[in-house]
Amino acid sequence: MPPFAVFLAGLATGAGVALLAPVLAPEATRNVRPVLRAGLKLAIAAGGALRVAAAEAVETLEDLYAEAEAELAAETKVTAAAEAAAEGPVAAPAPAKGRGGAKRGAKPRAARAA
C-alpha cells in the first residue's frame, strides 16, 4: 500500500474516532483534552523551529549565491583583461558624424517629445 494511502486511512480513522469519542465515552474526552493541548503546543513549537531553520537555510543559500556571483565577476574581469592585453592597443572609436554625434536618421529632440 502506498504511503499516501496509509496516511489517508489513518486520517480517516482518527477523524472517525474523534467524532465518536464524545458520544461513546464522555470521560475519555475529558482525559484526551490535555493530551491534545500538549500536542498542539508541540506542533506550534516545531513550526517555530522549522521557520527558524528555513530562514537560516535561505540566508546560507543567498550568501553562497552572492559569493559565487562575485567569483564569477572577478574571473570574467581577469579573463577580459588578459584578452585585452593579448590583443594589444585598440584604437578608440571614431566620433559619429553630424550634429552632436546624433545617429543617422535620428529625430531631433523636439520631434521625439511630440
Backbone as CSV, one residue per row, in Angstrom:
resi,resn,N_x,N_y,N_z,CA_x,CA_y,CA_z,C_x,C_y,C_z
1,MET,0.846,-1.171,0.000,0.000,0.000,0.000,0.897,1.242,0.000
2,PRO,0.651,2.216,-0.872,1.477,3.425,-0.925,1.378,4.227,0.373
3,PRO,2.435,4.948,0.709,2.425,5.713,1.969,1.297,6.735,2.048
4,PHE,0.941,7.337,0.911,-0.126,8.338,0.949,-1.468,7.693,1.299
5,ALA,-1.697,6.476,0.793,-2.943,5.773,1.107,-2.994,5.414,2.588
6,VAL,-1.864,5.021,3.151,-1.805,4.710,4.576,-2.099,5.975,5.386
7,PHE,-1.539,7.095,4.937,-1.790,8.369,5.615,-3.279,8.713,5.588
8,LEU,-3.899,8.562,4.422,-5.332,8.868,4.309,-6.176,7.935,5.177
9,ALA,-5.802,6.653,5.225,-6.538,5.713,6.067,-6.410,6.096,7.531
10,GLY,-5.228,6.461,7.962,-5.020,6.892,9.350,-5.774,8.167,9.656
11,LEU,-5.793,9.077,8.696,-6.514,10.337,8.878,-8.012,10.073,9.034
12,ALA,-8.544,9.208,8.198,-9.976,8.884,8.270,-10.306,8.186,9.590
13,THR,-9.450,7.280,10.021,-9.681,6.580,11.287,-9.651,7.561,12.451
14,GLY,-8.651,8.449,12.441,-8.548,9.433,13.514,-9.746,10.363,13.556
15,ALA,-10.230,10.793,12.389,-11.398,11.674,12.343,-12.628,10.949,12.859
16,GLY,-12.774,9.686,12.483,-13.925,8.907,12.960,-13.912,8.734,14.466
17,VAL,-12.755,8.418,15.009,-12.634,8.250,16.460,-12.905,9.578,17.171
18,ALA,-12.404,10.669,16.611,-12.620,11.974,17.240,-14.094,12.351,17.251
19,LEU,-14.818,11.960,16.210,-16.248,12.286,16.164,-17.080,11.396,17.089
20,LEU,-16.687,10.139,17.229,-17.474,9.203,18.039,-17.088,9.189,19.517
21,ALA,-15.908,9.656,19.862,-15.437,9.577,21.246,-16.348,10.307,22.234
22,PRO,-16.795,11.524,21.952,-17.648,12.196,22.951,-18.957,11.450,23.204
23,VAL,-19.468,10.769,22.195,-20.741,10.061,22.358,-20.543,8.768,23.129
24,LEU,-19.489,8.015,22.787,-19.285,6.694,23.379,-18.634,6.755,24.764
25,ALA,-17.748,7.689,24.983,-17.049,7.744,26.268,-16.804,9.201,26.658
26,PRO,-17.757,9.845,27.309,-17.596,11.256,27.673,-16.405,11.510,28.609
27,GLU,-16.122,10.570,29.532,-14.989,10.789,30.436,-13.647,10.674,29.710
28,ALA,-13.602,9.918,28.613,-12.367,9.817,27.824,-12.063,11.158,27.141
29,THR,-13.117,11.857,26.788,-12.946,13.159,26.135,-12.259,14.135,27.088
30,ARG,-12.635,14.106,28.358,-12.004,14.989,29.338,-10.534,14.648,29.524
31,ASN,-10.190,13.386,29.448,-8.797,12.969,29.628,-7.952,13.240,28.376
32,VAL,-8.573,13.266,27.244,-7.842,13.468,25.994,-7.526,14.941,25.781
33,ARG,-8.320,15.819,26.330,-8.135,17.252,26.102,-6.725,17.748,26.486
34,PRO,-6.180,17.415,27.630,-4.816,17.852,27.951,-3.765,17.269,26.980
35,VAL,-4.004,16.055,26.540,-3.072,15.438,25.591,-3.112,16.195,24.261
36,LEU,-4.292,16.539,23.809,-4.409,17.313,22.575,-3.769,18.688,22.715
37,ARG,-3.967,19.324,23.871,-3.356,20.630,24.105,-1.832,20.529,24.061
38,ALA,-1.273,19.486,24.676,0.179,19.280,24.650,0.654,19.026,23.216
39,GLY,-0.146,18.278,22.461,0.212,18.035,21.059,0.217,19.310,20.241
40,LEU,-0.752,20.174,20.479,-0.790,21.462,19.780,0.392,22.345,20.168
41,LYS,0.755,22.344,21.444,1.924,23.113,21.877,3.179,22.617,21.158
42,LEU,3.316,21.311,21.070,4.460,20.719,20.398,4.477,21.095,18.911
43,ALA,3.314,21.070,18.273,3.231,21.438,16.855,3.590,22.906,16.642
44,ILE,3.145,23.775,17.536,3.464,25.203,17.425,4.968,25.420,17.606
45,ALA,5.555,24.748,18.587,6.996,24.875,18.822,7.787,24.335,17.633
46,ALA,7.350,23.206,17.085,8.031,22.625,15.927,7.911,23.551,14.718
47,GLY,6.759,24.181,14.555,6.577,25.134,13.455,7.518,26.317,13.576
48,GLY,7.679,26.824,14.787,8.611,27.932,15.014,10.052,27.527,14.732
49,ALA,10.434,26.338,15.199,11.794,25.853,14.948,12.024,25.627,13.456
50,LEU,11.014,25.117,12.782,11.118,24.897,11.339,11.249,26.223,10.600
51,ARG,10.512,27.228,11.028,10.594,28.550,10.410,11.993,29.134,10.566
52,VAL,12.587,28.988,11.752,13.941,29.493,12.001,14.953,28.746,11.134
53,ALA,14.822,27.416,11.070,15.749,26.618,10.265,15.635,26.975,8.789
54,ALA,14.423,27.193,8.320,14.232,27.564,6.910,14.838,28.933,6.625
55,ALA,14.696,29.884,7.535,15.268,31.213,7.348,16.793,31.140,7.309
56,GLU,17.386,30.315,8.169,18.838,30.156,8.163,19.310,29.503,6.867
57,ALA,18.547,28.522,6.375,18.911,27.855,5.124,18.845,28.833,3.949
58,VAL,17.821,29.659,3.920,17.690,30.655,2.850,18.847,31.653,2.923
59,GLU,19.193,32.082,4.114,20.297,33.032,4.272,21.618,32.414,3.806
60,THR,21.844,31.151,4.144,23.064,30.465,3.711,23.116,30.364,2.197
61,LEU,21.988,30.010,1.582,21.952,29.907,0.117,22.170,31.269,-0.542
62,GLU,21.606,32.313,0.025,21.814,33.657,-0.524,23.284,34.052,-0.431
63,ASP,23.932,33.720,0.693,25.359,34.018,0.841,26.191,33.251,-0.190
64,LEU,25.884,31.964,-0.372,26.608,31.168,-1.358,26.414,31.722,-2.763
65,TYR,25.199,32.136,-3.081,24.917,32.704,-4.399,25.711,33.986,-4.613
66,ALA,25.736,34.857,-3.601,26.472,36.119,-3.719,27.969,35.859,-3.882
67,GLU,28.508,34.891,-3.137,29.926,34.563,-3.265,30.243,34.023,-4.657
68,ALA,29.407,33.128,-5.152,29.631,32.559,-6.484,29.527,33.639,-7.557
69,GLU,28.577,34.537,-7.414,28.410,35.623,-8.376,29.623,36.554,-8.355
70,ALA,30.147,36.851,-7.178,31.332,37.710,-7.065,32.556,37.034,-7.678
71,GLU,32.719,35.729,-7.424,33.840,34.997,-8.011,33.738,34.978,-9.527
72,LEU,32.545,34.771,-10.033,32.349,34.744,-11.481,32.658,36.106,-12.098
73,ALA,32.237,37.172,-11.445,32.527,38.518,-11.950,34.031,38.787,-11.935
74,ALA,34.719,38.343,-10.880,36.166,38.540,-10.797,36.877,37.749,-11.891
75,GLU,36.430,36.510,-12.123,37.037,35.695,-13.173,36.807,36.315,-14.544
76,THR,35.643,36.870,-14.763,35.322,37.494,-16.039,36.199,38.725,-16.266
77,LYS,36.404,39.532,-15.205,37.262,40.717,-15.337,38.699,40.316,-15.653
78,VAL,39.197,39.274,-14.974,40.569,38.816,-15.203,40.702,38.295,-16.622
79,THR,39.748,37.523,-17.091,39.788,36.974,-18.438,39.717,38.090,-19.470
80,ALA,38.833,39.073,-19.265,38.705,40.186,-20.206,39.993,41.007,-20.242
81,ALA,40.615,41.228,-19.082,41.859,41.995,-19.038,42.980,41.232,-19.738
82,ALA,43.025,39.914,-19.566,44.051,39.107,-20.217,43.871,39.113,-21.728
83,GLU,42.632,39.027,-22.186,42.362,39.057,-23.628,42.715,40.420,-24.212
84,ALA,42.402,41.496,-23.486,42.707,42.846,-23.971,44.218,43.042,-24.046
85,ALA,44.960,42.527,-23.082,46.410,42.658,-23.091,47.018,41.855,-24.233
86,ALA,46.428,40.711,-24.541,46.948,39.860,-25.613,46.697,40.488,-26.981
87,GLU,45.628,41.227,-27.144,45.293,41.836,-28.433,46.154,43.055,-28.719
88,GLY,46.665,43.681,-27.730,47.472,44.874,-27.930,46.612,46.114,-27.853
89,PRO,47.190,47.293,-28.229,46.406,48.525,-28.131,45.248,48.523,-29.123
90,VAL,44.140,49.052,-28.676,42.942,49.119,-29.504,42.668,50.586,-29.806
91,ALA,42.372,50.880,-31.068,42.076,52.260,-31.468,40.729,52.680,-30.900
92,ALA,40.641,53.936,-30.506,39.397,54.472,-29.981,38.396,54.598,-31.123
93,PRO,37.118,54.381,-30.886,36.131,54.504,-31.949,36.042,55.938,-32.448
94,ALA,35.806,56.082,-33.720,35.691,57.406,-34.326,34.396,58.055,-33.883
95,PRO,34.409,59.375,-33.628,33.169,60.043,-33.220,32.161,60.022,-34.366
96,ALA,30.893,60.007,-33.995,29.835,59.986,-35.012,29.794,61.325,-35.735
97,LYS,29.464,61.264,-37.000,29.385,62.485,-37.804,28.018,63.122,-37.627
98,GLY,27.954,64.383,-37.884,26.661,65.070,-37.841,26.564,65.937,-36.615
99,ARG,25.329,66.344,-36.333,25.075,67.250,-35.224,25.272,66.562,-33.886
100,GLY,26.234,66.944,-33.147,26.404,66.466,-31.777,26.474,64.959,-31.657
101,GLY,26.905,64.268,-32.669,27.060,62.825,-32.584,25.755,62.067,-32.714
102,ALA,24.726,62.705,-33.250,23.446,62.023,-33.401,23.559,60.954,-34.473
103,LYS,22.840,59.896,-34.315,22.856,58.809,-35.292,22.122,59.233,-36.550
104,ARG,22.514,58.634,-37.649,21.883,58.943,-38.931,20.405,58.552,-38.849
105,GLY,19.554,59.454,-39.265,18.118,59.170,-39.277,17.431,59.434,-37.954
106,ALA,18.167,59.880,-36.945,17.562,60.136,-35.642,16.761,61.433,-35.702
107,LYS,15.651,61.474,-34.988,14.805,62.671,-34.979,15.336,63.650,-33.948
108,PRO,15.168,64.932,-34.178,15.555,65.931,-33.182,14.735,65.742,-31.905
109,ARG,15.233,66.255,-30.793,14.552,66.068,-29.515,13.129,66.603,-29.520
110,ALA,12.897,67.739,-30.163,11.548,68.317,-30.195,10.591,67.369,-30.905
111,ALA,11.039,66.730,-31.969,10.170,65.817,-32.707,9.900,64.538,-31.918
112,ARG,10.898,64.082,-31.125,10.722,62.859,-30.327,9.739,63.090,-29.206
113,ALA,9.722,64.277,-28.617,8.862,64.562,-27.473,7.396,64.649,-27.884
114,ALA,7.131,65.038,-29.105,5.748,65.243,-29.554,5.043,63.967,-29.855
